[in-house]
Structures are given as structure tokens and as C-alpha cells.
Amino acid sequence: MDLPLEPEIYHWIDTPTPLGALNYAGVFVTQEDWGLRHMRSLEFYSLALIVSGGGIYRDETGVEIEVGVGDCIFVEPGFSHQYGCQSGGDWREIYVCFSGAAFDRWVERARLNDRHVFHLGGVDLWLPRWKRITNSRPRNFSEAVITLSDIHLLINHIAVADRVDWSFEEQMEASKQHLQSLPPEEQPNWELLAKECGCSYETWRKAFVKQFEISPTRYRRTALMRQAGRIMTRYTLSNDELASQFGCSDGFHFSKLFKSVMGVTPQLYRKQVMTSVGNDLTN
């Protein structure tokens, strides 16, 4: 799963936005009963995905249930709770913490405060969503907004993830969202995506093309190159540096792939972006 074996805490910049504010993210690993010693409450919202091991979840409402791999624990500010493994057990989670009025309205509308454990299953499908957020490390207002948008989308999908009445079209939409959010360095598990939709890979691939009018591999390639384009607007990176991030053998290969998707070479794309920025500043 390519996660740290020791606990890590990532601190984000303190930049409030209309979508909320970022607080902390990280990975928590333990084999002790630390989380079960006493109730605690947080000053912000928290989403934690259990990626290995498992244990017990309890809260102020009297709920006590077993939780394990693929379960998501959601808690709101001021809500007393505890969770963790028994002494000698194993627990590893990846979490994100956030706050703001926009999330308050989200929770109220989706009635998320009526429930705090979501059985997502398929941790390999969900882990990239958390990793995309925790790895973002935004450094300014614009980057914070992008990361917060990802958190809002994640909440939206969690709110309906374990519904048993998902239509096949909704399952395919979830597949598309997974391909879009998967980090560049990770290869899609096509067979697993098909399995999550209850069909063979070939059936899934044909359904994807029918519903979205593009093949899964081309959609994934398009999402990657659009992400590369966004990176080029924020950082000064060479084609060779971008190639190493996006699975290309060298800068020439990256340039060729980028042009096939975006219609222009990376060099011309950078020039167009700089021209657009210059026009915005003079108007």
C-alpha cells in the first residue's frame, strides 16, 4: 500500500477559504490500546480510513462496534469518541482533518452526524483518494482550494458508498472518479475496478466506453495529462522532470503524450498560459 510504517503528521498552511480550512493529515500506526484508554473530542472534522488491522469504535451515544480494513470513521468537532486496537493488536489508518462552515452545512444536509462508521470495503480503491489529499501539501490559497474540493468530493462519495442499491451506472461513475483521483505514480488495477462493479474486465471496459464515450485507458491518460498541465501552471519543471512523475521514459515521450491529449506541446502550453496570465494582469 506504500504507506509509512511509523506514524507521520502533516501540517497544512493555515489558509481559510470559502470551502473551509485545512488542519492536519497523516498516518497513524499503533499496536497498543492507546485509542481505547479514554474518550476524546476534536476541534475539527476528521476522516480516518483503516488500511490494516482493526479494533473497536465507541462514542458518546453508546455505540460500540468492531471496525476493520476498509472502514471509514468520521467524527465532527466536539463529538466524544474513542477507537483503536486492543493491546497487542494492529492498527494503521490514514486520516485528514478539516474545519469550516461549508463542512458544517455538508454534514447537516447529508445527515452525516447520524452515523460515524462507514463500511466502504475495497481499501485499494479508497486509499488513493486519501493519499491524493494527504500528499497535496498546499502552499497557497489556490492549492488549498483544490485540496478542499477533493475533501468535499470524498465526503460526497463516502455518504453513499455503502448503499446497497447503487445502480450499475453509479458504480461506473465511481470507477471513473477513481481513475481521475489515482496518483500519477500508481497503476490502475483494472481487474479490481471491474470486480467492484460485479463484472468481468471486458464487460466493464465495454460499459465504460458506452457510458463515457472514451476507453478507460484513454480516460486515465487524459486525466494524467490535464493534471500535468495544472502542475505546469504552478511550477517550473522540465519535460524530463514531468516525465518521471507521469510514468514516461523521458521528456520526448512525455511531450508526445501531452500533445496527443492536449493538442499542443508542453512548450506551447506553457507559452499560452503565460500569455493568458499576462493579459489578465494588464486588463
C-alpha positions as CSV (number, residue, x, y, z in Angstrom):
1,M,0.0,0.0,0.0
2,D,3.1,2.2,0.1
3,L,2.3,3.9,3.4
4,P,4.8,4.7,6.2
5,L,5.3,2.0,8.8
6,E,5.7,4.7,11.5
7,P,3.2,7.5,12.4
8,E,3.5,10.7,10.4
9,I,1.7,14.0,10.8
10,Y,1.5,16.6,8.0
11,H,0.7,20.2,8.9
12,W,-1.0,22.3,6.3
13,I,-0.9,26.1,5.9
14,D,-3.4,28.0,7.9
15,T,-5.3,29.5,5.0
16,P,-9.1,29.8,5.4
17,T,-11.1,29.6,2.1
18,P,-14.9,29.7,1.3
19,L,-14.7,25.9,1.2
20,G,-13.3,25.6,4.7
21,A,-9.8,25.3,6.1
22,L,-7.1,22.5,6.3
23,N,-5.8,21.4,9.6
24,Y,-3.8,18.1,9.7
25,A,-3.3,14.9,7.8
26,G,-1.2,11.9,8.3
27,V,-0.8,8.2,9.0
28,F,-1.3,6.7,12.5
29,V,0.2,3.3,13.4
30,T,0.0,1.5,16.7
31,Q,0.0,-1.9,18.4
32,E,-1.2,-0.6,21.8
33,D,-4.6,0.2,23.3
34,W,-3.8,4.0,23.3
35,G,-7.0,4.9,21.4
36,L,-9.2,3.0,23.9
37,R,-8.0,4.5,27.1
38,H,-10.4,7.4,27.3
39,M,-12.9,9.4,25.3
40,R,-11.7,12.4,23.3
41,S,-13.1,15.1,21.2
42,L,-11.5,17.2,18.4
43,E,-11.7,20.8,17.4
44,F,-12.2,19.9,13.7
45,Y,-13.7,17.2,11.5
46,S,-11.8,14.0,10.9
47,L,-12.0,11.3,8.3
48,A,-9.9,8.2,9.0
49,L,-9.6,5.1,6.7
50,I,-8.4,1.9,8.3
51,V,-5.8,0.3,6.0
52,S,-4.6,-2.6,8.1
53,G,-5.6,-4.3,11.4
54,G,-8.7,-3.3,13.2
55,G,-10.3,-2.9,16.6
56,I,-13.2,-1.2,18.4
57,Y,-15.1,2.1,17.9
58,R,-17.1,3.7,20.7
59,D,-18.8,7.1,21.1
60,E,-20.9,9.3,23.4
61,T,-24.2,7.8,22.0
62,G,-23.3,4.4,23.4
63,V,-22.3,2.9,20.1
64,E,-19.7,0.1,20.3
65,I,-18.8,-1.8,17.2
66,E,-15.9,-3.7,15.7
67,V,-14.1,-2.0,12.8
68,G,-11.6,-3.2,10.3
69,V,-9.8,-2.7,7.0
70,G,-11.9,-0.6,4.6
71,D,-13.9,1.1,7.3
72,C,-14.0,4.9,7.5
73,I,-14.5,6.7,10.8
74,F,-16.0,10.2,10.6
75,V,-16.2,12.5,13.6
76,E,-17.3,16.1,13.9
77,P,-16.0,18.8,16.3
78,G,-16.8,18.3,19.9
79,F,-18.1,14.7,19.5
80,S,-16.7,12.4,22.2
81,H,-15.4,9.1,20.8
82,Q,-12.6,6.6,21.0
83,Y,-11.3,3.9,18.7
84,G,-8.3,1.7,18.3
85,C,-7.0,-1.8,18.7
86,Q,-6.7,-4.0,21.8
87,S,-3.2,-4.2,23.4
88,G,-1.0,-6.3,21.1
89,G,-3.3,-5.8,18.1
90,D,-2.5,-3.9,14.9
91,W,-3.9,-0.6,13.7
92,R,-2.9,1.6,10.8
93,E,-5.0,4.4,9.4
94,I,-4.6,7.4,7.1
95,Y,-6.6,10.5,8.1
96,V,-7.4,14.1,7.1
97,C,-8.7,16.8,9.4
98,F,-10.5,20.0,8.3
99,S,-12.9,22.7,9.5
100,G,-15.2,25.4,8.3
101,A,-18.9,26.5,7.8
102,A,-19.0,24.8,4.4
103,F,-18.4,21.4,6.1
104,D,-21.0,22.2,8.8
105,R,-23.6,22.6,6.1
106,W,-22.4,19.5,4.3
107,V,-22.8,17.4,7.5
108,E,-26.2,18.8,8.3
109,R,-27.5,18.2,4.7
110,A,-26.1,14.7,4.3
111,R,-27.1,13.8,7.9
112,L,-23.5,12.5,8.5
113,N,-23.7,13.3,12.2
114,D,-26.3,10.5,12.5
115,R,-23.6,8.0,11.6
116,H,-19.9,7.7,12.2
117,V,-18.6,4.4,10.8
118,F,-18.9,3.7,7.1
119,H,-18.2,0.2,5.7
120,L,-16.5,1.2,2.4
121,G,-14.7,-2.0,1.7
122,G,-12.2,-2.2,-1.2
123,V,-9.5,-0.3,0.6
124,D,-7.3,-0.4,-2.6
125,L,-10.0,1.7,-4.3
126,W,-10.3,4.3,-1.5
127,L,-6.7,4.6,-0.3
128,P,-5.7,6.7,-3.4
129,R,-8.3,9.3,-2.5
130,W,-6.9,9.8,0.9
131,K,-3.3,9.8,-0.4
132,R,-4.1,12.4,-3.0
133,I,-5.3,14.7,-0.2
134,T,-2.5,14.0,2.3
135,N,0.2,14.3,-0.4
136,S,-1.1,17.6,-1.7
137,R,0.7,19.8,0.9
138,P,-0.9,23.0,-0.4
139,R,1.3,26.1,-0.1
140,N,-1.1,28.9,-1.1
141,F,-4.8,29.8,-1.3
142,S,-5.3,28.3,-4.8
143,E,-3.7,25.0,-3.9
144,A,-5.7,24.9,-0.6
145,V,-9.0,25.3,-2.6
146,I,-8.1,22.4,-4.9
147,T,-7.4,20.1,-1.9
148,L,-10.5,21.2,-0.1
149,S,-12.5,20.4,-3.2
150,D,-11.1,16.9,-3.1
151,I,-12.2,16.6,0.5
152,H,-15.8,17.7,-0.3
153,L,-15.9,15.2,-3.2
154,L,-14.6,12.5,-0.9
155,I,-17.3,13.2,1.7
156,N,-19.9,13.1,-1.0
157,H,-18.8,9.6,-2.1
158,I,-18.5,8.3,1.4
159,A,-22.0,9.5,2.2
160,V,-23.5,7.0,-0.3
161,A,-20.6,4.5,-0.6
162,D,-22.1,1.6,1.3
163,R,-25.6,1.9,-0.1
164,V,-26.8,-1.5,-1.4
165,D,-29.0,0.0,-4.2
166,W,-26.2,1.5,-6.3
167,S,-27.1,1.3,-10.0
168,F,-24.6,-0.1,-12.4
169,E,-24.2,3.5,-13.9
170,E,-23.4,4.8,-10.4
171,Q,-20.8,2.1,-9.9
172,M,-19.2,3.0,-13.3
173,E,-19.2,6.7,-12.2
174,A,-17.3,5.7,-9.1
175,S,-14.8,3.8,-11.3
176,K,-14.3,7.0,-13.4
177,Q,-13.7,9.1,-10.2
178,H,-11.2,6.5,-9.0
179,L,-9.2,6.8,-12.3
180,Q,-9.2,10.6,-12.0
181,S,-8.0,10.7,-8.4
182,L,-5.4,7.9,-8.5
183,P,-1.9,9.4,-8.0
184,P,0.2,9.5,-11.2
185,E,2.8,7.0,-9.9
186,E,0.1,4.3,-9.3
187,Q,-1.1,2.0,-12.0
188,P,-4.9,1.3,-12.0
189,N,-5.9,-2.2,-11.0
190,W,-8.3,-2.8,-13.9
191,E,-9.5,-6.2,-12.7
192,L,-10.3,-4.9,-9.3
193,L,-12.3,-2.0,-10.7
194,A,-14.3,-4.5,-12.8
195,K,-14.8,-6.7,-9.7
196,E,-16.2,-3.7,-7.7
197,C,-18.8,-3.4,-10.4
198,G,-19.6,-7.1,-10.3
199,C,-18.5,-8.0,-13.8
200,S,-15.5,-9.1,-15.9
201,Y,-12.9,-6.7,-17.1
202,E,-14.0,-6.9,-20.7
203,T,-17.7,-6.3,-19.7
204,W,-16.6,-3.4,-17.5
205,R,-14.4,-1.9,-20.3
206,K,-17.2,-2.0,-22.9
207,A,-19.7,-0.5,-20.3
208,F,-17.2,2.3,-19.6
209,V,-16.8,3.1,-23.3
210,K,-20.6,3.1,-23.8
211,Q,-21.3,5.3,-20.8
212,F,-18.5,7.8,-21.2
213,E,-17.6,7.5,-24.9
214,I,-13.9,7.0,-24.1
215,S,-11.9,3.9,-23.2
216,P,-10.7,3.6,-19.6
217,T,-7.0,3.7,-20.6
218,R,-7.5,6.9,-22.6
219,Y,-9.6,8.5,-19.9
220,R,-6.8,7.8,-17.4
221,R,-4.2,9.1,-19.8
222,T,-6.3,12.3,-20.4
223,A,-6.7,12.8,-16.6
224,L,-2.9,12.5,-16.1
225,M,-2.0,15.0,-18.8
226,R,-4.6,17.5,-17.6
227,Q,-3.0,17.1,-14.1
228,A,0.4,17.7,-15.7
229,G,-1.0,20.9,-17.3
230,R,-2.2,22.2,-13.9
231,I,1.3,21.4,-12.4
232,M,2.9,23.4,-15.3
233,T,0.9,26.5,-14.3
234,R,2.2,26.4,-10.8
235,Y,5.8,25.1,-11.0
236,T,8.7,25.4,-13.4
237,L,9.5,21.8,-14.3
238,S,11.3,20.5,-17.3
239,N,9.8,17.8,-19.6
240,D,12.2,15.3,-18.1
241,E,11.1,16.1,-14.6
242,L,7.4,15.8,-15.5
243,A,8.2,12.5,-17.3
244,S,9.5,11.0,-14.1
245,Q,6.3,11.9,-12.3
246,F,3.9,10.7,-15.0
247,G,5.3,7.4,-15.9
248,C,7.1,8.4,-19.2
249,S,10.5,7.1,-20.1
250,D,11.9,10.6,-21.0
251,G,10.9,14.2,-21.8
252,F,10.4,13.3,-25.5
253,H,7.9,10.6,-24.6
254,F,6.1,12.9,-22.2
255,S,5.9,15.7,-24.8
256,K,4.5,13.4,-27.4
257,L,1.9,12.0,-24.9
258,F,1.0,15.5,-23.7
259,K,0.4,16.8,-27.3
260,S,-1.8,13.7,-28.1
261,V,-4.1,14.7,-25.3
262,M,-3.9,18.4,-25.0
263,G,-3.4,19.2,-28.7
264,V,-0.3,21.3,-28.2
265,T,3.3,20.6,-27.0
266,P,4.2,21.4,-23.4
267,Q,6.3,24.3,-24.6
268,L,3.4,25.9,-26.4
269,Y,1.1,25.1,-23.5
270,R,3.4,27.0,-21.1
271,K,3.6,29.9,-23.5
272,Q,-0.2,30.1,-23.8
273,V,-0.6,30.0,-20.0
274,M,1.9,32.8,-19.5
275,T,0.3,34.9,-22.2
276,S,-3.1,34.4,-20.6
277,V,-1.7,35.4,-17.2
278,G,-0.1,38.5,-18.7
279,N,-3.4,39.5,-20.3
280,D,-5.3,39.1,-17.1
281,L,-2.8,41.3,-15.3
282,T,-3.0,44.1,-17.9
283,N,-6.8,44.2,-18.1
